[in-house]
Amino acid sequence: MKTTDNKIPITNKPNSVVERIDTDGNIIQRRYYDSNGRAVKDIDYTNHGNPNQHPKVPHEHT
Ligand SMILES: [Zn+2]
């Protein structure tokens, strides 16, 4: 599933993936859900405007 929403839901269909894209269709973030439908990990494709705290792009959050 793809969304341009600012917020990706914390719970979703089990074992699904949601991609957040900007209005140009570029991926900003990808969120993975476990077998209970709960978010387990995010991959960020931006540095949140903060390259010091996020030197690596893309990077992973759990
Ligand atoms: Zn991040």
N, CA, C, O and the ligand as a Tripos MOL2 file, in Angstrom:
@<TRIPOS>MOLECULE
protein
  249   247    63     0     0
PROTEIN
NO_CHARGES

@<TRIPOS>ATOM
      1 N           0.8350   -1.1900    0.0000 N.3       1 MET1
      2 CA          0.0000    0.0000    0.0000 C.3       1 MET1
      3 C           0.8770    1.2500    0.0000 C.2       1 MET1
      4 O           1.9350    1.2770    0.6290 O.2       1 MET1
      5 N           0.4290    2.2800   -0.7080 N.am      2 LYS2
      6 CA          1.1500    3.5450   -0.7490 C.3       2 LYS2
      7 C           0.2540    4.6560   -0.2480 C.2       2 LYS2
      8 O          -0.9540    4.6500   -0.4850 O.2       2 LYS2
      9 N           0.8470    5.6010    0.4380 N.am      3 THR3
     10 CA          0.0630    6.7260    0.9590 C.3       3 THR3
     11 C           0.8800    8.0020    0.8830 C.2       3 THR3
     12 O           2.1060    7.9800    0.9850 O.2       3 THR3
     13 N           0.1860    9.1060    0.7030 N.am      4 THR4
     14 CA          0.8550   10.3990    0.7830 C.3       4 THR4
     15 C           0.5440   11.0710    2.1110 C.2       4 THR4
     16 O           0.9330   12.2170    2.3390 O.2       4 THR4
     17 N          -0.1690   10.3440    3.0020 N.am      5 ASP5
     18 CA         -0.4760   10.9040    4.3210 C.3       5 ASP5
     19 C           0.8030   11.2110    5.0840 C.2       5 ASP5
     20 O           1.8330   10.5670    4.8850 O.2       5 ASP5
     21 N           0.7190   12.2000    5.9560 N.am      6 ASN6
     22 CA          1.8620   12.5190    6.8040 C.3       6 ASN6
     23 C           2.1360   11.4430    7.8310 C.2       6 ASN6
     24 O           3.2790   11.2370    8.2400 O.2       6 ASN6
     25 N           1.0920   10.7610    8.2440 N.am      7 LYS7
     26 CA          1.2480    9.7590    9.2930 C.3       7 LYS7
     27 C           0.9300    8.3830    8.7510 C.2       7 LYS7
     28 O          -0.0680    8.1890    8.0570 O.2       7 LYS7
     29 N           1.7830    7.4370    9.0720 N.am      8 ILE8
     30 CA          1.5280    6.0460    8.7310 C.3       8 ILE8
     31 C           0.9150    5.3880    9.9660 C.2       8 ILE8
     32 O           1.3980    5.6170   11.0750 O.2       8 ILE8
     33 N          -0.1350    4.5760    9.8060 N.am      9 PRO9
     34 CA         -0.7510    3.9680   10.9830 C.3       9 PRO9
     35 C           0.1960    3.0460   11.7550 C.2       9 PRO9
     36 O           1.0860    2.4260   11.1720 O.2       9 PRO9
     37 N          -0.0070    2.9640   13.0740 N.am     10 ILE10
     38 CA          0.8180    2.0990   13.9260 C.3      10 ILE10
     39 C           0.3860    0.6440   13.7850 C.2      10 ILE10
     40 O           1.2030   -0.2670   13.9210 O.2      10 ILE10
     41 N          -0.8880    0.4300   13.5140 N.am     11 THR11
     42 CA         -1.3640   -0.9240   13.2660 C.3      11 THR11
     43 C          -1.9760   -0.9720   11.8720 C.2      11 THR11
     44 O          -2.5180    0.0140   11.3730 O.2      11 THR11
     45 N          -1.8720   -2.1560   11.2570 N.am     12 ASN12
     46 CA         -2.3510   -2.3200    9.8880 C.3      12 ASN12
     47 C          -2.5640   -3.8000    9.6510 C.2      12 ASN12
     48 O          -2.5200   -4.5900   10.5940 O.2      12 ASN12
     49 N          -2.7940   -4.1900    8.4010 N.am     13 LYS13
     50 CA         -2.9500   -5.6050    8.0960 C.3      13 LYS13
     51 C          -1.6890   -6.3730    8.4850 C.2      13 LYS13
     52 O          -0.5810   -5.8870    8.2590 O.2      13 LYS13
     53 N          -1.8410   -7.5760    9.0710 N.am     14 PRO14
     54 CA         -0.6640   -8.3740    9.4340 C.3      14 PRO14
     55 C           0.2890   -8.5920    8.2610 C.2      14 PRO14
     56 O          -0.1380   -8.8200    7.1290 O.2      14 PRO14
     57 N           1.5880   -8.5150    8.5550 N.am     15 ASN15
     58 CA          2.6550   -8.7760    7.5800 C.3      15 ASN15
     59 C           2.5830   -7.8800    6.3510 C.2      15 ASN15
     60 O           2.9920   -8.2800    5.2610 O.2      15 ASN15
     61 N           2.0650   -6.6730    6.5250 N.am     16 SER16
     62 CA          1.9760   -5.7820    5.3810 C.3      16 SER16
     63 C           3.0840   -4.7310    5.4350 C.2      16 SER16
     64 O           3.8170   -4.6190    6.4180 O.2      16 SER16
     65 N           3.1790   -3.9790    4.3700 N.am     17 VAL17
     66 CA          4.1620   -2.9050    4.2590 C.3      17 VAL17
     67 C           3.4390   -1.6700    3.7550 C.2      17 VAL17
     68 O           2.6470   -1.7540    2.8170 O.2      17 VAL17
     69 N           3.7010   -0.5320    4.3640 N.am     18 VAL18
     70 CA          3.1390    0.7360    3.8880 C.3      18 VAL18
     71 C           4.2810    1.6320    3.4690 C.2      18 VAL18
     72 O           5.2640    1.7790    4.1950 O.2      18 VAL18
     73 N           4.1520    2.2340    2.2960 N.am     19 GLU19
     74 CA          5.1540    3.1840    1.8210 C.3      19 GLU19
     75 C           4.5410    4.5660    1.8400 C.2      19 GLU19
     76 O           3.4410    4.7870    1.3340 O.2      19 GLU19
     77 N           5.2730    5.4910    2.4340 N.am     20 ARG20
     78 CA          4.8480    6.8930    2.3940 C.3      20 ARG20
     79 C           5.6150    7.5780    1.2810 C.2      20 ARG20
     80 O           6.8420    7.4990    1.2170 O.2      20 ARG20
     81 N           4.8970    8.2400    0.4170 N.am     21 ILE21
     82 CA          5.5270    8.9160   -0.7180 C.3      21 ILE21
     83 C           5.1580   10.3940   -0.6970 C.2      21 ILE21
     84 O           4.1330   10.7880   -0.1420 O.2      21 ILE21
     85 N           6.0100   11.1950   -1.3100 N.am     22 ASP22
     86 CA          5.6660   12.6090   -1.4280 C.3      22 ASP22
     87 C           4.8210   12.8190   -2.6800 C.2      22 ASP22
     88 O           4.5360   11.8730   -3.4140 O.2      22 ASP22
     89 N           4.4270   14.0620   -2.9150 N.am     23 THR23
     90 CA          3.5110   14.3200   -4.0230 C.3      23 THR23
     91 C           4.1560   14.0960   -5.3850 C.2      23 THR23
     92 O           3.4580   14.0140   -6.3960 O.2      23 THR23
     93 N           5.4950   13.9960   -5.4190 N.am     24 ASP24
     94 CA          6.1780   13.6640   -6.6710 C.3      24 ASP24
     95 C           6.3380   12.1620   -6.8510 C.2      24 ASP24
     96 O           6.8650   11.7130   -7.8690 O.2      24 ASP24
     97 N           5.8880   11.3800   -5.8690 N.am     25 GLY25
     98 CA          5.9870    9.9370   -5.9680 C.3      25 GLY25
     99 C           7.2860    9.3700   -5.4270 C.2      25 GLY25
    100 O           7.5630    8.1840   -5.6080 O.2      25 GLY25
    101 N           8.0940   10.2000   -4.7640 N.am     26 ASN26
    102 CA          9.3350    9.7030   -4.1720 C.3      26 ASN26
    103 C           9.0540    9.0830   -2.8090 C.2      26 ASN26
    104 O           8.2790    9.6170   -2.0160 O.2      26 ASN26
    105 N           9.6980    7.9480   -2.5530 N.am     27 ILE27
    106 CA          9.4470    7.2970   -1.2800 C.3      27 ILE27
    107 C          10.1360    8.0330   -0.1420 C.2      27 ILE27
    108 O          11.3060    8.4000   -0.2480 O.2      27 ILE27
    109 N           9.4050    8.2480    0.9460 N.am     28 ILE28
    110 CA          9.9270    8.9350    2.1200 C.3      28 ILE28
    111 C          10.1920    7.9410    3.2430 C.2      28 ILE28
    112 O          11.2080    8.0240    3.9320 O.2      28 ILE28
    113 N           9.2750    7.0070    3.4200 N.am     29 GLN29
    114 CA          9.3800    6.0770    4.5300 C.3      29 GLN29
    115 C           8.6480    4.7910    4.1830 C.2      29 GLN29
    116 O           7.6370    4.7980    3.4800 O.2      29 GLN29
    117 N           9.1860    3.6800    4.6940 N.am     30 ARG30
    118 CA          8.5260    2.3950    4.5080 C.3      30 ARG30
    119 C           8.3590    1.7660    5.8880 C.2      30 ARG30
    120 O           9.3200    1.7070    6.6550 O.2      30 ARG30
    121 N           7.1690    1.3010    6.2130 N.am     31 ARG31
    122 CA          6.9010    0.7120    7.5230 C.3      31 ARG31
    123 C           6.4560   -0.7380    7.3610 C.2      31 ARG31
    124 O           5.6050   -1.0550    6.5300 O.2      31 ARG31
    125 N           7.0460   -1.6010    8.1650 N.am     32 TYR32
    126 CA          6.7460   -3.0340    8.1160 C.3      32 TYR32
    127 C           5.9150   -3.4260    9.3290 C.2      32 TYR32
    128 O           6.1400   -2.9240   10.4300 O.2      32 TYR32
    129 N           4.9550   -4.3260    9.1270 N.am     33 TYR33
    130 CA          4.0750   -4.8060   10.1950 C.3      33 TYR33
    131 C           4.2980   -6.2940   10.4360 C.2      33 TYR33
    132 O           4.5680   -7.0640    9.5140 O.2      33 TYR33
    133 N           4.1740   -6.6770   11.7250 N.am     34 ASP34
    134 CA          4.3800   -8.0790   12.0810 C.3      34 ASP34
    135 C           3.0910   -8.8780   11.9100 C.2      34 ASP34
    136 O           2.0950   -8.3670   11.3970 O.2      34 ASP34
    137 N           3.1210  -10.1420   12.3460 N.am     35 SER35
    138 CA          1.9640  -11.0240   12.1520 C.3      35 SER35
    139 C           0.7660  -10.5940   12.9960 C.2      35 SER35
    140 O          -0.3450  -11.0700   12.7660 O.2      35 SER35
    141 N           0.9700   -9.7020   13.9690 N.am     36 ASN36
    142 CA         -0.1470   -9.1470   14.7290 C.3      36 ASN36
    143 C          -0.6170   -7.8090   14.1710 C.2      36 ASN36
    144 O          -1.5060   -7.1740   14.7390 O.2      36 ASN36
    145 N          -0.0280   -7.3830   13.0700 N.am     37 GLY37
    146 CA         -0.4350   -6.1290   12.4590 C.3      37 GLY37
    147 C           0.1370   -4.9050   13.1430 C.2      37 GLY37
    148 O          -0.3410   -3.7900   12.9350 O.2      37 GLY37
    149 N           1.1590   -5.1060   13.9590 N.am     38 ARG38
    150 CA          1.7840   -3.9740   14.6440 C.3      38 ARG38
    151 C           3.0810   -3.5770   13.9490 C.2      38 ARG38
    152 O           3.8330   -4.4280   13.4740 O.2      38 ARG38
    153 N           3.3300   -2.2700   13.8960 N.am     39 ALA39
    154 CA          4.5320   -1.7670   13.2440 C.3      39 ALA39
    155 C           5.7730   -2.3020   13.9510 C.2      39 ALA39
    156 O           5.8960   -2.1660   15.1690 O.2      39 ALA39
    157 N           6.6900   -2.9060   13.2050 N.am     40 VAL40
    158 CA          7.9210   -3.4150   13.8010 C.3      40 VAL40
    159 C           9.1380   -2.6150   13.3900 C.2      40 VAL40
    160 O          10.0980   -2.5020   14.1530 O.2      40 VAL40
    161 N           9.1070   -2.0570   12.1890 N.am     41 LYS41
    162 CA         10.3110   -1.3680   11.7450 C.3      41 LYS41
    163 C           9.9830   -0.3430   10.6780 C.2      41 LYS41
    164 O           9.0940   -0.5400    9.8500 O.2      41 LYS41
    165 N          10.7160    0.7480   10.7160 N.am     42 ASP42
    166 CA         10.5900    1.7970    9.7020 C.3      42 ASP42
    167 C          11.9190    1.9230    8.9710 C.2      42 ASP42
    168 O          12.9860    1.8300    9.5780 O.2      42 ASP42
    169 N          11.8420    2.1320    7.6800 N.am     43 ILE43
    170 CA         13.0180    2.5600    6.9420 C.3      43 ILE43
    171 C          12.7540    3.9850    6.4880 C.2      43 ILE43
    172 O          11.7860    4.2450    5.7740 O.2      43 ILE43
    173 N          13.6070    4.9010    6.8980 N.am     44 ASP44
    174 CA         13.4570    6.2890    6.5020 C.3      44 ASP44
    175 C          14.3470    6.5770    5.3000 C.2      44 ASP44
    176 O          15.5110    6.1810    5.2590 O.2      44 ASP44
    177 N          13.7830    7.2620    4.3390 N.am     45 TYR45
    178 CA         14.5410    7.6200    3.1390 C.3      45 TYR45
    179 C          14.8860    9.1060    3.1300 C.2      45 TYR45
    180 O          15.2560    9.6670    2.0990 O.2      45 TYR45
    181 N          14.7580    9.7290    4.2930 N.am     46 THR46
    182 CA         15.1750   11.1240    4.4440 C.3      46 THR46
    183 C          16.0240   11.2310    5.7060 C.2      46 THR46
    184 O          16.0670   10.2910    6.5000 O.2      46 THR46
    185 N          16.6930   12.3500    5.8990 N.am     47 ASN47
    186 CA         17.4460   12.5680    7.1350 C.3      47 ASN47
    187 C          16.6590   13.4430    8.1070 C.2      47 ASN47
    188 O          17.2360   13.9850    9.0500 O.2      47 ASN47
    189 N          15.3760   13.5870    7.8970 N.am     48 HIS48
    190 CA         14.5020   14.4060    8.7470 C.3      48 HIS48
    191 C          14.9910   15.8510    8.8230 C.2      48 HIS48
    192 O          14.6900   16.5520    9.7890 O.2      48 HIS48
    193 N          15.7240   16.2920    7.8420 N.am     49 GLY49
    194 CA         16.2860   17.6340    7.9010 C.3      49 GLY49
    195 C          17.3570   17.7850    8.9600 C.2      49 GLY49
    196 O          17.6980   18.9000    9.3550 O.2      49 GLY49
    197 N          17.8910   16.6540    9.4240 N.am     50 ASN50
    198 CA         18.8510   16.6690   10.5240 C.3      50 ASN50
    199 C          19.9950   15.7000   10.2330 C.2      50 ASN50
    200 O          20.0580   14.6130   10.8080 O.2      50 ASN50
    201 N          20.9010   16.1030    9.3350 N.am     51 PRO51
    202 CA         21.9720   15.1900    8.9100 C.3      51 PRO51
    203 C          22.9290   14.7990   10.0320 C.2      51 PRO51
    204 O          23.6050   13.7760    9.9250 O.2      51 PRO51
    205 N          23.0030   15.5850   11.1040 N.am     52 ASN52
    206 CA         23.8870   15.2070   12.2100 C.3      52 ASN52
    207 C          23.3610   13.9920   12.9600 C.2      52 ASN52
    208 O          24.1150   13.0800   13.2990 O.2      52 ASN52
    209 N          22.0550   13.9930   13.2130 N.am     53 GLN53
    210 CA         21.4740   12.8530   13.9240 C.3      53 GLN53
    211 C          21.2030   11.6790   13.0110 C.2      53 GLN53
    212 O          21.1280   10.5390   13.4690 O.2      53 GLN53
    213 N          21.0560   11.9430   11.7260 N.am     54 HIS54
    214 CA         20.7190   10.8870   10.7790 C.3      54 HIS54
    215 C          21.6880   10.9400    9.5910 C.2      54 HIS54
    216 O          21.2910   11.2500    8.4680 O.2      54 HIS54
    217 N          22.9450   10.6370    9.8520 N.am     55 PRO55
    218 CA         23.9280   10.7480    8.7690 C.3      55 PRO55
    219 C          23.6920    9.7450    7.6400 C.2      55 PRO55
    220 O          24.1040    9.9790    6.5040 O.2      55 PRO55
    221 N          23.0320    8.6310    7.9510 N.am     56 LYS56
    222 CA         22.8180    7.6140    6.9280 C.3      56 LYS56
    223 C          21.4120    7.7040    6.3810 C.2      56 LYS56
    224 O          20.4430    7.7730    7.1380 O.2      56 LYS56
    225 N          21.3030    7.7050    5.0660 N.am     57 VAL57
    226 CA         20.0100    7.6790    4.3740 C.3      57 VAL57
    227 C          20.0980    6.6460    3.2690 C.2      57 VAL57
    228 O          21.0070    6.7500    2.4450 O.2      57 VAL57
    229 N          19.2240    5.6600    3.1920 N.am     58 PRO58
    230 CA         18.1610    5.3930    4.1740 C.3      58 PRO58
    231 C          18.6990    4.7490    5.4440 C.2      58 PRO58
    232 O          19.7970    4.1930    5.4510 O.2      58 PRO58
    233 N          17.9300    4.8270    6.5030 N.am     59 HIS59
    234 CA         18.2900    4.1910    7.7660 C.3      59 HIS59
    235 C          17.0640    3.5550    8.3910 C.2      59 HIS59
    236 O          15.9320    3.7930    7.9690 O.2      59 HIS59
    237 N          17.3120    2.7410    9.4030 N.am     60 GLU60
    238 CA         16.2580    1.9150    9.9570 C.3      60 GLU60
    239 C          15.9140    2.3270   11.3870 C.2      60 GLU60
    240 O          16.7950    2.6710   12.1740 O.2      60 GLU60
    241 N          14.6280    2.2860   11.7090 N.am     61 HIS61
    242 CA         14.1770    2.4430   13.0950 C.3      61 HIS61
    243 C          13.3890    1.1920   13.4720 C.2      61 HIS61
    244 O          12.6630    0.6390   12.6460 O.2      61 HIS61
    245 N          13.5290    0.7560   14.6920 N.am     62 THR62
    246 CA         12.6770   -0.3570   15.1250 C.3      62 THR62
    247 C          11.7550    0.1090   16.2440 C.2      62 THR62
    248 O          10.9540   -0.6760   16.7520 O.2      62 THR62
    249 ZN         14.8730    8.4050   10.9120 Zn       63 ZN63
@<TRIPOS>BOND
     1     1     2 1
     2     2     3 1
     3     3     4 2
     4     3     5 am
     5     5     6 1
     6     6     7 1
     7     7     8 2
     8     7     9 am
     9     9    10 1
    10    10    11 1
    11    11    12 2
    12    11    13 am
    13    13    14 1
    14    14    15 1
    15    15    16 2
    16    15    17 am
    17    17    18 1
    18    18    19 1
    19    19    20 2
    20    19    21 am
    21    21    22 1
    22    22    23 1
    23    23    24 2
    24    23    25 am
    25    25    26 1
    26    26    27 1
    27    27    28 2
    28    27    29 am
    29    29    30 1
    30    30    31 1
    31    31    32 2
    32    31    33 am
    33    33    34 1
    34    34    35 1
    35    35    36 2
    36    35    37 am
    37    37    38 1
    38    38    39 1
    39    39    40 2
    40    39    41 am
    41    41    42 1
    42    42    43 1
    43    43    44 2
    44    43    45 am
    45    45    46 1
    46    46    47 1
    47    47    48 2
    48    47    49 am
    49    49    50 1
    50    50    51 1
    51    51    52 2
    52    51    53 am
    53    53    54 1
    54    54    55 1
    55    55    56 2
    56    55    57 am
    57    57    58 1
    58    58    59 1
    59    59    60 2
    60    59    61 am
    61    61    62 1
    62    62    63 1
    63    63    64 2
    64    63    65 am
    65    65    66 1
    66    66    67 1
    67    67    68 2
    68    67    69 am
    69    69    70 1
    70    70    71 1
    71    71    72 2
    72    71    73 am
    73    73    74 1
    74    74    75 1
    75    75    76 2
    76    75    77 am
    77    77    78 1
    78    78    79 1
    79    79    80 2
    80    79    81 am
    81    81    82 1
    82    82    83 1
    83    83    84 2
    84    83    85 am
    85    85    86 1
    86    86    87 1
    87    87    88 2
    88    87    89 am
    89    89    90 1
    90    90    91 1
    91    91    92 2
    92    91    93 am
    93    93    94 1
    94    94    95 1
    95    95    96 2
    96    95    97 am
    97    97    98 1
    98    98    99 1
    99    99   100 2
   100    99   101 am
   101   101   102 1
   102   102   103 1
   103   103   104 2
   104   103   105 am
   105   105   106 1
   106   106   107 1
   107   107   108 2
   108   107   109 am
   109   109   110 1
   110   110   111 1
   111   111   112 2
   112   111   113 am
   113   113   114 1
   114   114   115 1
   115   115   116 2
   116   115   117 am
   117   117   118 1
   118   118   119 1
   119   119   120 2
   120   119   121 am
   121   121   122 1
   122   122   123 1
   123   123   124 2
   124   123   125 am
   125   125   126 1
   126   126   127 1
   127   127   128 2
   128   127   129 am
   129   129   130 1
   130   130   131 1
   131   131   132 2
   132   131   133 am
   133   133   134 1
   134   134   135 1
   135   135   136 2
   136   135   137 am
   137   137   138 1
   138   138   139 1
   139   139   140 2
   140   139   141 am
   141   141   142 1
   142   142   143 1
   143   143   144 2
   144   143   145 am
   145   145   146 1
   146   146   147 1
   147   147   148 2
   148   147   149 am
   149   149   150 1
   150   150   151 1
   151   151   152 2
   152   151   153 am
   153   153   154 1
   154   154   155 1
   155   155   156 2
   156   155   157 am
   157   157   158 1
   158   158   159 1
   159   159   160 2
   160   159   161 am
   161   161   162 1
   162   162   163 1
   163   163   164 2
   164   163   165 am
   165   165   166 1
   166   166   167 1
   167   167   168 2
   168   167   169 am
   169   169   170 1
   170   170   171 1
   171   171   172 2
   172   171   173 am
   173   173   174 1
   174   174   175 1
   175   175   176 2
   176   175   177 am
   177   177   178 1
   178   178   179 1
   179   179   180 2
   180   179   181 am
   181   181   182 1
   182   182   183 1
   183   183   184 2
   184   183   185 am
   185   185   186 1
   186   186   187 1
   187   187   188 2
   188   187   189 am
   189   189   190 1
   190   190   191 1
   191   191   192 2
   192   191   193 am
   193   193   194 1
   194   194   195 1
   195   195   196 2
   196   195   197 am
   197   197   198 1
   198   198   199 1
   199   199   200 2
   200   199   201 am
   201   201   202 1
   202   202   203 1
   203   203   204 2
   204   203   205 am
   205   205   206 1
   206   206   207 1
   207   207   208 2
   208   207   209 am
   209   209   210 1
   210   210   211 1
   211   211   212 2
   212   211   213 am
   213   213   214 1
   214   214   215 1
   215   215   216 2
   216   215   217 am
   217   217   218 1
   218   218   219 1
   219   219   220 2
   220   219   221 am
   221   221   222 1
   222   222   223 1
   223   223   224 2
   224   223   225 am
   225   225   226 1
   226   226   227 1
   227   227   228 2
   228   227   229 am
   229   229   230 1
   230   230   231 1
   231   231   232 2
   232   231   233 am
   233   233   234 1
   234   234   235 1
   235   235   236 2
   236   235   237 am
   237   237   238 1
   238   238   239 1
   239   239   240 2
   240   239   241 am
   241   241   242 1
   242   242   243 1
   243   243   244 2
   244   243   245 am
   245   245   246 1
   246   246   247 1
   247   247   248 2
@<TRIPOS>SUBSTRUCTURE
     1 MET1         2 RESIDUE 1 A MET
     2 LYS2         6 RESIDUE 1 A LYS
     3 THR3        10 RESIDUE 1 A THR
     4 THR4        14 RESIDUE 1 A THR
     5 ASP5        18 RESIDUE 1 A ASP
     6 ASN6        22 RESIDUE 1 A ASN
     7 LYS7        26 RESIDUE 1 A LYS
     8 ILE8        30 RESIDUE 1 A ILE
     9 PRO9        34 RESIDUE 1 A PRO
    10 ILE10       38 RESIDUE 1 A ILE
    11 THR11       42 RESIDUE 1 A THR
    12 ASN12       46 RESIDUE 1 A ASN
    13 LYS13       50 RESIDUE 1 A LYS
    14 PRO14       54 RESIDUE 1 A PRO
    15 ASN15       58 RESIDUE 1 A ASN
    16 SER16       62 RESIDUE 1 A SER
    17 VAL17       66 RESIDUE 1 A VAL
    18 VAL18       70 RESIDUE 1 A VAL
    19 GLU19       74 RESIDUE 1 A GLU
    20 ARG20       78 RESIDUE 1 A ARG
    21 ILE21       82 RESIDUE 1 A ILE
    22 ASP22       86 RESIDUE 1 A ASP
    23 THR23       90 RESIDUE 1 A THR
    24 ASP24       94 RESIDUE 1 A ASP
    25 GLY25       98 RESIDUE 1 A GLY
    26 ASN26      102 RESIDUE 1 A ASN
    27 ILE27      106 RESIDUE 1 A ILE
    28 ILE28      110 RESIDUE 1 A ILE
    29 GLN29      114 RESIDUE 1 A GLN
    30 ARG30      118 RESIDUE 1 A ARG
    31 ARG31      122 RESIDUE 1 A ARG
    32 TYR32      126 RESIDUE 1 A TYR
    33 TYR33      130 RESIDUE 1 A TYR
    34 ASP34      134 RESIDUE 1 A ASP
    35 SER35      138 RESIDUE 1 A SER
    36 ASN36      142 RESIDUE 1 A ASN
    37 GLY37      146 RESIDUE 1 A GLY
    38 ARG38      150 RESIDUE 1 A ARG
    39 ALA39      154 RESIDUE 1 A ALA
    40 VAL40      158 RESIDUE 1 A VAL
    41 LYS41      162 RESIDUE 1 A LYS
    42 ASP42      166 RESIDUE 1 A ASP
    43 ILE43      170 RESIDUE 1 A ILE
    44 ASP44      174 RESIDUE 1 A ASP
    45 TYR45      178 RESIDUE 1 A TYR
    46 THR46      182 RESIDUE 1 A THR
    47 ASN47      186 RESIDUE 1 A ASN
    48 HIS48      190 RESIDUE 1 A HIS
    49 GLY49      194 RESIDUE 1 A GLY
    50 ASN50      198 RESIDUE 1 A ASN
    51 PRO51      202 RESIDUE 1 A PRO
    52 ASN52      206 RESIDUE 1 A ASN
    53 GLN53      210 RESIDUE 1 A GLN
    54 HIS54      214 RESIDUE 1 A HIS
    55 PRO55      218 RESIDUE 1 A PRO
    56 LYS56      222 RESIDUE 1 A LYS
    57 VAL57      226 RESIDUE 1 A VAL
    58 PRO58      230 RESIDUE 1 A PRO
    59 HIS59      234 RESIDUE 1 A HIS
    60 GLU60      238 RESIDUE 1 A GLU
    61 HIS61      242 RESIDUE 1 A HIS
    62 THR62      246 RESIDUE 1 A THR
    63 ZN63       249 GROUP 0 **** ****
